[in-house]
Amino acid sequence: MHLLGRVVAVVTVVTVVAGLTLVSGSAQPGGVGLPLSCQNLASSSGNPGGSPNLGAIAVDGGGQIHVLDQLAGVVDRFGADGVRTGQIDLDPSSGLSFLGFDADPAGSTYVVGAPFAGLTQLRRYGPDGALNLTLDRDQVDGGWVHVAAAPDGTIFAGFILSRIVERFDATGSPLGALGSGEETLISDLAVDGSGNLYVLSANPGRLQRYDTAGAVTLDISFGGGPQAVAVDSDGGIYVYRSGVPSQILVFDPAGVQVATLAQPRPEP
């Protein structure tokens, strides 16, 4: 996920840091305030001079913030007060470029890594930071580049070049696939508190919601440029769309657009 996962409250301030799009200010997981800016998290992640290398960010059910540092090949975990609670070494010497990222409500961290050739790999690190699951996949349709985790432990792994998302149970056993397989560019995945999966496509701009049985329960089409999706605890949907200005499109659980939040551009 590229937006703060499990967002409960969203303000109209949107921040983009090093390619990371997220809602900042009073984005509150589980009602826990987030009294930190993205810059504060970046500065405390161990980068010289506070230079952010953030690739993705997610929030678990306890309000812990999981931050992927792509260049360093680590995941930092922070409490809601901004104090670092742990760090996971992703072994950058493996040659993997870590792209997909999520955290589940229980506090596990999920990453997907893609080499230049060969296999893509999905890893799960438990709340204690220990690696406890590894799944490998060939690079058909570009390989896995997205991951999302449901409250019951179900894992979703999405390809980049086709509208297919593979499902696994908490042990890594396959549960089948969702999607039509048509050629498209998947931008992001998200899961809500009920385990529904949201698949965002950039070309064309489209958002689909799948229930736990695999049925499509929502299908929204809109203009191009969507890059990230997040869902709050009430089922509200937030889609980040790049452009001038960049926007967050806000939808109710029925898929009706209820607001557009525009990101102000600095004066030249």
PENORPE-V474017 format. One record per pair of residues at least 4 apart in sequence whose ideal C-beta (glycine too) atoms are under 8 Angstrom apart, sorted by the first residue. I is the first residue (numbers start at 0). GAP is how many residues later the second one is. D is the distance in Angstrom with one decimal. If there is no record, write none. Layout:
((I | GAP | D) (I | GAP | D))
//
This chain:
((0 | 4 | 4.9) (0 | 55 | 6.4) (0 | 56 | 7.8) (0 | 57 | 5.2) (0 | 100 | 6.4) (0 | 101 | 5.1) (0 | 147 | 6.7) (0 | 187 | 6.5) (0 | 188 | 7.2) (0 | 189 | 6.0) (0 | 227 | 7.2) (0 | 228 | 8.0) (0 | 229 | 6.9) (1 | 18 | 6.4) (1 | 19 | 5.4) (1 | 20 | 7.1) (1 | 54 | 5.6) (1 | 55 | 7.8) (1 | 186 | 5.8) (1 | 225 | 6.6) (1 | 226 | 3.9) (1 | 238 | 7.5) (2 | 4 | 7.0) (2 | 18 | 6.3) (2 | 19 | 5.4) (2 | 20 | 6.2) (2 | 185 | 7.7) (2 | 187 | 7.7) (2 | 225 | 4.6) (2 | 226 | 6.8) (2 | 227 | 3.8) (2 | 235 | 6.6) (2 | 237 | 6.2) (3 | 18 | 5.0) (3 | 19 | 5.3) (3 | 23 | 4.8) (3 | 25 | 7.2) (3 | 53 | 6.2) (3 | 54 | 7.2) (3 | 55 | 5.5) (3 | 226 | 6.2) (4 | 24 | 7.5) (4 | 53 | 4.1) (4 | 54 | 5.1) (4 | 55 | 7.8) (4 | 97 | 6.4) (4 | 98 | 6.3) (4 | 185 | 7.2) (4 | 225 | 6.4) (5 | 23 | 5.2) (5 | 24 | 7.3) (5 | 53 | 5.7) (5 | 54 | 7.8) (5 | 55 | 7.2) (5 | 99 | 7.5) (5 | 187 | 7.3) (5 | 224 | 7.7) (5 | 225 | 7.5) (5 | 226 | 7.3) (5 | 227 | 6.8) (6 | 16 | 5.9) (6 | 20 | 5.1) (6 | 21 | 7.6) (6 | 22 | 7.1) (6 | 52 | 7.9) (6 | 223 | 4.9) (6 | 224 | 7.5) (6 | 225 | 4.9) (6 | 231 | 6.6) (7 | 19 | 7.8) (7 | 20 | 4.9) (7 | 21 | 6.3) (7 | 22 | 6.6) (7 | 23 | 6.2) (7 | 224 | 5.2) (7 | 225 | 5.1) (7 | 226 | 8.0) (8 | 17 | 5.6) (8 | 18 | 6.7) (8 | 19 | 4.6) (8 | 223 | 7.5) (9 | 13 | 5.1) (9 | 16 | 7.7) (9 | 17 | 6.0) (9 | 222 | 7.2) (9 | 228 | 6.2) (9 | 238 | 7.5) (9 | 240 | 7.6) (9 | 251 | 7.7) (10 | 12 | 7.3) (10 | 14 | 4.4) (10 | 15 | 4.9) (10 | 16 | 7.5) (11 | 249 | 4.8) (12 | 10 | 7.7) (12 | 11 | 5.7) (12 | 12 | 4.5) (13 | 7 | 7.2) (13 | 8 | 7.8) (13 | 9 | 6.2) (13 | 10 | 7.1) (13 | 226 | 7.3) (13 | 232 | 6.7) (13 | 234 | 5.9) (13 | 247 | 6.5) (13 | 249 | 4.4) (14 | 7 | 6.4) (14 | 8 | 7.9) (14 | 9 | 4.2) (14 | 22 | 7.4) (14 | 23 | 5.1) (15 | 4 | 6.7) (15 | 5 | 5.3) (15 | 230 | 7.2) (15 | 247 | 7.5) (16 | 5 | 7.6) (16 | 21 | 4.6) (16 | 22 | 7.2) (16 | 25 | 6.4) (16 | 35 | 5.2) (16 | 37 | 5.7) (17 | 24 | 7.8) (17 | 34 | 4.8) (17 | 35 | 6.5) (17 | 36 | 5.4) (17 | 37 | 7.9) (18 | 36 | 7.5) (19 | 18 | 7.4) (19 | 32 | 7.7) (19 | 34 | 4.6) (19 | 35 | 6.7) (19 | 36 | 6.5) (19 | 37 | 6.5) (20 | 206 | 6.1) (20 | 207 | 5.1) (20 | 219 | 4.8) (20 | 225 | 7.8) (21 | 5 | 7.5) (21 | 16 | 6.6) (21 | 35 | 5.6) (22 | 4 | 4.3) (22 | 207 | 7.2) (22 | 215 | 7.1) (22 | 225 | 7.3) (23 | 13 | 6.2) (23 | 14 | 5.6) (24 | 9 | 7.9) (25 | 7 | 7.0) (25 | 8 | 7.1) (26 | 7 | 5.7) (26 | 32 | 8.0) (27 | 4 | 6.0) (27 | 5 | 5.8) (27 | 6 | 6.1) (28 | 5 | 7.4) (28 | 30 | 4.0) (28 | 31 | 7.5) (28 | 32 | 7.5) (28 | 34 | 4.9) (28 | 51 | 7.7) (29 | 31 | 6.2) (29 | 32 | 7.2) (29 | 33 | 5.5) (29 | 203 | 7.6) (31 | 31 | 3.6) (31 | 48 | 4.5) (32 | 47 | 6.7) (33 | 29 | 8.0) (33 | 31 | 7.6) (33 | 46 | 6.2) (34 | 45 | 7.7) (34 | 46 | 7.3) (34 | 47 | 7.1) (35 | 4 | 4.4) (35 | 5 | 5.7) (35 | 29 | 8.0) (35 | 42 | 7.8) (35 | 46 | 4.6) (36 | 4 | 7.5) (37 | 4 | 6.2) (37 | 14 | 7.2) (37 | 16 | 7.3) (38 | 4 | 6.1) (38 | 11 | 6.9) (38 | 13 | 7.2) (39 | 4 | 6.4) (39 | 42 | 6.2) (40 | 4 | 6.3) (40 | 13 | 7.5) (40 | 16 | 7.7) (40 | 24 | 6.9) (40 | 26 | 5.8) (40 | 35 | 7.9) (40 | 37 | 6.4) (40 | 41 | 7.2) (41 | 5 | 6.5) (41 | 8 | 5.9) (41 | 9 | 7.3) (41 | 10 | 3.2) (41 | 11 | 7.8) (41 | 12 | 5.9) (42 | 4 | 7.5) (42 | 7 | 3.4) (42 | 9 | 7.9) (43 | 32 | 7.7) (43 | 34 | 7.3) (43 | 38 | 6.7) (43 | 40 | 6.3) (44 | 7 | 7.4) (44 | 8 | 7.5) (44 | 9 | 7.4) (44 | 22 | 5.9) (44 | 24 | 5.6) (44 | 27 | 8.0) (44 | 31 | 4.8) (45 | 23 | 7.5) (45 | 26 | 6.9) (45 | 28 | 7.6) (45 | 30 | 7.2) (45 | 41 | 7.9) (46 | 4 | 4.7) (46 | 5 | 6.4) (46 | 6 | 5.6) (46 | 22 | 7.1) (46 | 25 | 7.3) (52 | 16 | 4.7) (52 | 17 | 5.9) (52 | 18 | 4.0) (52 | 19 | 6.1) (53 | 13 | 6.0) (53 | 14 | 6.8) (53 | 15 | 6.5) (53 | 16 | 7.7) (54 | 13 | 4.4) (54 | 14 | 6.9) (54 | 15 | 3.6) (54 | 43 | 6.7) (54 | 44 | 7.3) (54 | 46 | 6.8) (55 | 11 | 7.9) (55 | 12 | 4.5) (55 | 44 | 7.9) (55 | 45 | 3.6) (56 | 8 | 6.6) (56 | 9 | 6.8) (56 | 10 | 5.3) (56 | 11 | 7.2) (56 | 44 | 7.8) (57 | 7 | 7.7) (57 | 8 | 4.8) (57 | 43 | 6.2) (57 | 44 | 5.2) (57 | 45 | 4.0) (57 | 51 | 7.7) (58 | 4 | 6.5) (58 | 5 | 7.1) (58 | 6 | 5.6) (58 | 7 | 7.2) (58 | 44 | 6.6) (59 | 4 | 4.9) (59 | 6 | 6.7) (59 | 43 | 4.3) (59 | 44 | 6.5) (59 | 45 | 5.9) (59 | 46 | 7.0) (59 | 47 | 4.7) (59 | 48 | 7.8) (60 | 43 | 7.6) (60 | 44 | 3.1) (60 | 45 | 6.6) (60 | 46 | 7.2) (60 | 90 | 7.8) (61 | 43 | 7.9) (61 | 45 | 6.1) (62 | 16 | 7.3) (62 | 17 | 4.2) (63 | 13 | 5.7) (63 | 14 | 6.9) (63 | 15 | 6.1) (63 | 16 | 7.4) (63 | 21 | 6.4) (63 | 39 | 7.5) (63 | 43 | 6.0) (64 | 12 | 7.0) (64 | 13 | 4.4) (64 | 14 | 7.6) (64 | 15 | 7.2) (65 | 9 | 6.0) (65 | 10 | 7.7) (65 | 11 | 5.6) (65 | 35 | 7.5) (65 | 37 | 4.4) (65 | 43 | 5.2) (66 | 8 | 6.7) (66 | 9 | 4.7) (66 | 10 | 7.6) (66 | 11 | 6.8) (67 | 7 | 5.5) (67 | 30 | 6.3) (67 | 33 | 4.8) (67 | 43 | 6.8) (68 | 4 | 7.2) (68 | 5 | 5.0) (68 | 6 | 7.3) (68 | 7 | 6.6) (69 | 27 | 7.3) (69 | 28 | 5.8) (71 | 20 | 7.2) (72 | 16 | 7.1) (72 | 17 | 4.6) (72 | 18 | 6.7) (72 | 19 | 2.9) (72 | 25 | 6.9) (73 | 13 | 5.5) (73 | 14 | 6.3) (73 | 15 | 5.7) (73 | 16 | 6.1) (74 | 12 | 6.9) (74 | 13 | 4.2) (74 | 15 | 6.6) (74 | 34 | 5.5) (74 | 36 | 7.0) (74 | 50 | 7.2) (75 | 8 | 5.9) (75 | 10 | 7.8) (75 | 11 | 5.3) (76 | 7 | 6.8) (76 | 8 | 4.7) (76 | 9 | 4.5) (76 | 10 | 7.0) (76 | 11 | 7.6) (76 | 32 | 7.5) (76 | 52 | 7.8) (77 | 4 | 5.8) (77 | 5 | 6.5) (77 | 6 | 5.4) (77 | 7 | 6.3) (78 | 4 | 5.0) (78 | 5 | 8.0) (78 | 6 | 5.3) (85 | 43 | 5.2) (86 | 42 | 7.6) (87 | 21 | 6.4) (87 | 37 | 5.2) (87 | 41 | 5.1) (89 | 4 | 7.8) (89 | 6 | 7.5) (89 | 8 | 5.9) (89 | 21 | 6.4) (89 | 23 | 7.4) (89 | 33 | 7.6) (90 | 5 | 7.9) (91 | 4 | 7.6) (93 | 19 | 7.3) (94 | 20 | 5.3) (94 | 21 | 7.6) (95 | 17 | 3.0) (95 | 18 | 6.6) (95 | 19 | 5.7) (95 | 25 | 6.3) (96 | 16 | 6.3) (96 | 17 | 5.5) (96 | 18 | 7.3) (97 | 13 | 5.0) (97 | 14 | 7.0) (97 | 15 | 4.7) (98 | 13 | 5.8) (98 | 14 | 7.2) (98 | 15 | 5.9) (98 | 46 | 4.8) (98 | 47 | 7.7) (99 | 10 | 7.3) (99 | 11 | 6.5) (99 | 12 | 3.1) (99 | 22 | 7.4) (99 | 44 | 6.4) (99 | 45 | 5.5) (99 | 46 | 4.6) (99 | 47 | 3.9) (99 | 57 | 7.4) (99 | 58 | 7.6) (100 | 8 | 7.8) (100 | 9 | 6.8) (100 | 10 | 5.6) (100 | 11 | 7.5) (100 | 46 | 6.8) (101 | 7 | 7.7) (101 | 8 | 4.6) (101 | 45 | 5.2) (101 | 46 | 5.2) (101 | 47 | 5.1) (101 | 87 | 7.8) (101 | 89 | 8.0) (102 | 4 | 6.9) (102 | 5 | 6.7) (102 | 6 | 5.4) (102 | 7 | 7.0) (102 | 46 | 7.2) (103 | 4 | 4.9) (103 | 6 | 7.2) (103 | 45 | 3.9) (103 | 46 | 7.4) (103 | 47 | 6.9) (103 | 49 | 7.1) (104 | 46 | 5.1) (104 | 88 | 7.9) (105 | 21 | 6.4) (106 | 19 | 7.8) (106 | 20 | 3.7) (107 | 16 | 5.5) (107 | 17 | 6.4) (107 | 18 | 5.4) (107 | 19 | 6.1) (107 | 24 | 7.9) (107 | 41 | 7.0) (108 | 15 | 7.2) (108 | 16 | 4.6) (109 | 12 | 6.9) (109 | 13 | 7.1) (109 | 14 | 5.3) (109 | 15 | 7.9) (109 | 37 | 4.7) (109 | 38 | 7.9) (109 | 39 | 5.4) (109 | 45 | 6.9) (110 | 11 | 7.4) (110 | 12 | 5.2) (110 | 14 | 7.7) (110 | 36 | 7.1) (111 | 8 | 6.3) (111 | 9 | 7.0) (111 | 10 | 5.1) (111 | 11 | 7.8) (111 | 32 | 4.9) (111 | 33 | 6.2) (111 | 34 | 6.8) (111 | 35 | 4.8) (111 | 45 | 6.7) (112 | 7 | 6.8) (112 | 8 | 5.0) (112 | 10 | 7.2) (113 | 6 | 4.7) (113 | 7 | 7.9) (113 | 25 | 7.4) (113 | 29 | 5.5) (113 | 30 | 7.3) (113 | 31 | 6.2) (114 | 4 | 6.9) (114 | 5 | 7.4) (116 | 22 | 7.5) (117 | 20 | 7.8) (117 | 21 | 7.0) (118 | 17 | 4.7) (118 | 18 | 6.4) (118 | 19 | 6.1) (118 | 20 | 7.1) (118 | 24 | 7.7) (119 | 16 | 7.4) (119 | 17 | 5.1) (119 | 18 | 7.7) (119 | 19 | 6.0) (119 | 23 | 3.6) (119 | 24 | 4.5) (119 | 25 | 7.4) (120 | 13 | 6.4) (120 | 14 | 7.0) (120 | 15 | 5.4) (120 | 16 | 7.6) (121 | 11 | 7.8) (121 | 12 | 7.2) (121 | 13 | 4.3) (121 | 14 | 7.9) (121 | 15 | 7.4) (121 | 22 | 6.1) (121 | 25 | 5.9) (121 | 33 | 7.2) (121 | 35 | 5.5) (122 | 8 | 6.0) (122 | 10 | 6.8) (122 | 11 | 5.4) (122 | 12 | 7.9) (123 | 7 | 7.4) (123 | 8 | 5.9) (123 | 9 | 3.9) (123 | 10 | 7.9) (123 | 25 | 8.0) (123 | 31 | 7.3) (124 | 4 | 5.7) (124 | 5 | 6.5) (124 | 6 | 5.5) (124 | 7 | 7.0) (125 | 4 | 5.3) (125 | 6 | 4.9) (132 | 38 | 7.8) (132 | 39 | 5.4) (134 | 20 | 7.9) (134 | 22 | 7.3) (134 | 33 | 6.7) (134 | 37 | 5.5) (136 | 6 | 6.2) (136 | 7 | 5.4) (136 | 20 | 7.1) (136 | 29 | 7.7) (137 | 5 | 7.0) (138 | 4 | 3.7) (139 | 19 | 7.6) (140 | 18 | 4.3) (140 | 19 | 7.1) (140 | 20 | 4.5) (140 | 21 | 4.3) (140 | 23 | 6.8) (141 | 17 | 5.7) (141 | 18 | 3.9) (141 | 19 | 4.0) (141 | 20 | 7.8) (142 | 16 | 6.7) (142 | 17 | 7.2) (143 | 13 | 4.5) (143 | 14 | 6.7) (143 | 15 | 6.3) (143 | 22 | 7.8) (144 | 13 | 6.9) (144 | 14 | 7.1) (144 | 15 | 4.4) (144 | 41 | 7.7) (145 | 10 | 7.8) (145 | 11 | 7.0) (145 | 12 | 3.6) (145 | 13 | 7.9) (145 | 14 | 7.5) (145 | 19 | 7.8) (145 | 40 | 6.1) (145 | 42 | 6.4) (145 | 43 | 4.6) (146 | 8 | 6.8) (146 | 9 | 6.8) (146 | 10 | 5.5) (146 | 11 | 7.4) (146 | 42 | 7.0) (147 | 7 | 7.7) (147 | 8 | 4.5) (147 | 10 | 7.7) (147 | 41 | 4.0) (147 | 42 | 5.9) (147 | 43 | 4.7) (147 | 49 | 6.6) (148 | 4 | 7.4) (148 | 5 | 7.3) (148 | 6 | 5.7) (148 | 7 | 7.5) (148 | 42 | 6.5) (149 | 4 | 4.0) (149 | 5 | 7.6) (149 | 6 | 7.3) (149 | 41 | 4.8) (149 | 45 | 4.3) (149 | 47 | 7.6) (149 | 62 | 7.9) (150 | 40 | 7.7) (150 | 42 | 6.2) (150 | 43 | 7.9) (150 | 44 | 6.0) (151 | 18 | 7.5) (151 | 43 | 5.9) (152 | 16 | 6.6) (152 | 17 | 3.0) (153 | 13 | 6.1) (153 | 14 | 7.1) (153 | 15 | 6.2) (153 | 16 | 7.1) (153 | 21 | 7.0) (153 | 41 | 6.5) (153 | 58 | 7.9) (154 | 12 | 7.1) (154 | 13 | 4.4) (154 | 14 | 7.7) (154 | 15 | 7.4) (154 | 17 | 7.6) (155 | 9 | 5.1) (155 | 10 | 7.3) (155 | 11 | 5.8) (155 | 22 | 7.8) (155 | 33 | 5.7) (155 | 35 | 6.8) (155 | 41 | 5.5) (156 | 8 | 6.8) (156 | 9 | 4.9) (156 | 11 | 7.2) (157 | 6 | 7.5) (157 | 7 | 4.6) (157 | 8 | 7.8) (157 | 28 | 5.1) (157 | 31 | 5.1) (157 | 41 | 6.9) (158 | 5 | 5.4) (158 | 6 | 7.6) (158 | 27 | 6.6) (159 | 25 | 6.7) (159 | 26 | 5.9) (160 | 22 | 6.5) (160 | 23 | 7.7) (160 | 24 | 7.0) (161 | 17 | 7.4) (161 | 19 | 5.3) (161 | 20 | 6.8) (161 | 21 | 5.9) (161 | 22 | 6.7) (161 | 24 | 7.8) (162 | 16 | 4.3) (162 | 17 | 5.2) (162 | 18 | 6.4) (162 | 19 | 5.3) (162 | 21 | 4.9) (162 | 23 | 6.6) (162 | 36 | 6.8) (162 | 38 | 6.4) (162 | 45 | 8.0) (163 | 13 | 5.4) (163 | 14 | 7.3) (163 | 15 | 4.3) (163 | 16 | 7.8) (163 | 17 | 5.2) (164 | 12 | 6.5) (164 | 13 | 4.7) (164 | 14 | 5.4) (164 | 21 | 7.9) (164 | 24 | 6.7) (164 | 32 | 6.7) (164 | 34 | 6.1) (164 | 45 | 7.9) (165 | 8 | 7.0) (165 | 10 | 7.8) (165 | 11 | 4.9) (166 | 7 | 7.2) (166 | 8 | 3.9) (166 | 9 | 5.9) (166 | 10 | 6.7) (166 | 11 | 6.6) (167 | 4 | 5.3) (167 | 5 | 6.3) (167 | 6 | 5.9) (167 | 7 | 6.0) (168 | 4 | 5.0) (168 | 6 | 5.8) (175 | 38 | 7.3) (177 | 19 | 6.7) (177 | 21 | 7.6) (177 | 32 | 5.2) (177 | 36 | 5.5) (178 | 20 | 6.8) (183 | 17 | 4.7) (183 | 18 | 7.8) (183 | 19 | 6.2) (183 | 20 | 7.3) (183 | 22 | 7.6) (184 | 16 | 6.3) (184 | 17 | 4.5) (184 | 18 | 4.6) (185 | 13 | 6.4) (185 | 14 | 7.0) (185 | 15 | 5.6) (185 | 16 | 7.6) (186 | 13 | 4.7) (186 | 14 | 6.4) (186 | 15 | 4.4) (186 | 39 | 5.7) (186 | 40 | 5.1) (186 | 41 | 6.7) (186 | 42 | 7.6) (187 | 12 | 4.5) (187 | 38 | 7.9) (187 | 39 | 6.8) (187 | 40 | 4.8) (187 | 41 | 5.0) (188 | 8 | 6.7) (188 | 9 | 6.7) (188 | 10 | 6.1) (188 | 11 | 7.3) (188 | 40 | 7.7) (189 | 7 | 7.6) (189 | 8 | 4.3) (189 | 10 | 7.6) (189 | 39 | 4.7) (189 | 40 | 5.7) (189 | 41 | 5.2) (190 | 4 | 6.4) (190 | 5 | 6.8) (190 | 6 | 5.6) (190 | 7 | 7.2) (190 | 40 | 7.5) (191 | 4 | 4.9) (191 | 6 | 7.3) (191 | 39 | 4.3) (191 | 43 | 6.1) (192 | 40 | 5.7) (193 | 18 | 7.5) (193 | 41 | 8.0) (194 | 16 | 8.0) (194 | 17 | 4.8) (195 | 13 | 5.4) (195 | 14 | 6.5) (195 | 15 | 5.5) (195 | 16 | 7.0) (195 | 21 | 7.1) (195 | 35 | 8.0) (196 | 12 | 7.0) (196 | 13 | 4.5) (197 | 9 | 6.3) (197 | 10 | 7.3) (197 | 11 | 5.3) (197 | 12 | 8.0) (197 | 31 | 5.3) (197 | 33 | 6.1) (197 | 39 | 6.9) (198 | 8 | 7.1) (198 | 9 | 4.9) (198 | 10 | 7.9) (198 | 11 | 7.1) (199 | 6 | 7.5) (199 | 7 | 5.2) (199 | 26 | 5.5) (199 | 27 | 7.9) (199 | 28 | 7.2) (199 | 29 | 4.4) (199 | 39 | 6.6) (200 | 4 | 7.0) (200 | 5 | 4.5) (200 | 6 | 7.5) (200 | 7 | 7.9) (200 | 25 | 7.6) (201 | 22 | 6.6) (201 | 23 | 6.9) (201 | 24 | 5.7) (201 | 25 | 6.8) (202 | 21 | 6.3) (203 | 17 | 6.7) (203 | 20 | 6.7) (204 | 16 | 6.5) (204 | 17 | 4.7) (204 | 18 | 5.3) (204 | 19 | 4.8) (204 | 20 | 6.7) (204 | 21 | 5.0) (204 | 36 | 7.5) (205 | 13 | 7.3) (205 | 14 | 6.9) (205 | 15 | 5.2) (205 | 16 | 7.7) (206 | 11 | 7.2) (206 | 12 | 7.6) (206 | 13 | 4.5) (206 | 15 | 7.8) (206 | 19 | 7.3) (206 | 22 | 6.5) (206 | 30 | 7.2) (206 | 32 | 6.3) (207 | 8 | 5.6) (207 | 10 | 6.6) (207 | 11 | 5.2) (207 | 12 | 7.8) (208 | 7 | 7.0) (208 | 8 | 5.1) (208 | 9 | 3.7) (208 | 10 | 7.8) (209 | 4 | 5.8) (209 | 5 | 6.7) (209 | 6 | 6.0) (209 | 7 | 7.1) (210 | 4 | 5.2) (210 | 6 | 5.1) (217 | 36 | 7.8) (217 | 37 | 4.9) (218 | 36 | 7.9) (219 | 31 | 6.8) (219 | 35 | 5.1) (221 | 4 | 7.1) (221 | 17 | 7.6) (221 | 19 | 7.7) (221 | 27 | 6.7) (222 | 18 | 7.2) (224 | 16 | 4.6) (224 | 17 | 4.7) (224 | 18 | 5.3) (225 | 13 | 5.2) (225 | 14 | 6.9) (225 | 15 | 4.9) (225 | 23 | 7.9) (226 | 13 | 5.3) (226 | 14 | 6.9) (226 | 15 | 5.6) (227 | 11 | 7.4) (227 | 12 | 4.2) (228 | 8 | 6.8) (228 | 9 | 6.8) (228 | 10 | 5.3) (228 | 11 | 7.5) (229 | 7 | 7.8) (229 | 8 | 4.7) (230 | 4 | 6.6) (230 | 5 | 6.9) (230 | 6 | 5.6) (230 | 7 | 7.4) (231 | 4 | 4.5) (231 | 6 | 7.4) (233 | 19 | 7.2) (234 | 17 | 7.6) (234 | 18 | 3.4) (235 | 14 | 6.6) (235 | 15 | 7.1) (235 | 16 | 6.3) (235 | 17 | 6.8) (236 | 13 | 7.2) (236 | 14 | 4.2) (236 | 15 | 7.7) (236 | 16 | 7.4) (236 | 18 | 7.6) (237 | 10 | 5.4) (237 | 11 | 7.4) (237 | 12 | 5.8) (237 | 13 | 7.9) (238 | 9 | 6.8) (238 | 10 | 4.5) (238 | 12 | 7.3) (239 | 6 | 7.1) (239 | 7 | 7.5) (239 | 8 | 5.4) (240 | 5 | 6.8) (240 | 6 | 4.9) (240 | 7 | 7.5) (240 | 8 | 6.2) (241 | 4 | 5.3) (242 | 4 | 6.6) (243 | 21 | 6.7) (244 | 17 | 4.5) (244 | 18 | 5.3) (244 | 19 | 6.8) (244 | 20 | 5.6) (245 | 16 | 7.4) (245 | 17 | 4.2) (246 | 13 | 5.5) (246 | 14 | 6.5) (246 | 15 | 5.4) (246 | 16 | 6.9) (247 | 12 | 7.3) (247 | 13 | 4.2) (247 | 15 | 7.8) (248 | 8 | 6.0) (248 | 10 | 7.9) (248 | 11 | 5.8) (249 | 7 | 6.9) (249 | 8 | 5.4) (249 | 9 | 4.0) (249 | 10 | 7.1) (249 | 11 | 6.6) (250 | 4 | 5.5) (250 | 5 | 6.3) (250 | 6 | 5.3) (250 | 7 | 6.6) (251 | 4 | 5.0) (251 | 6 | 5.3))
//
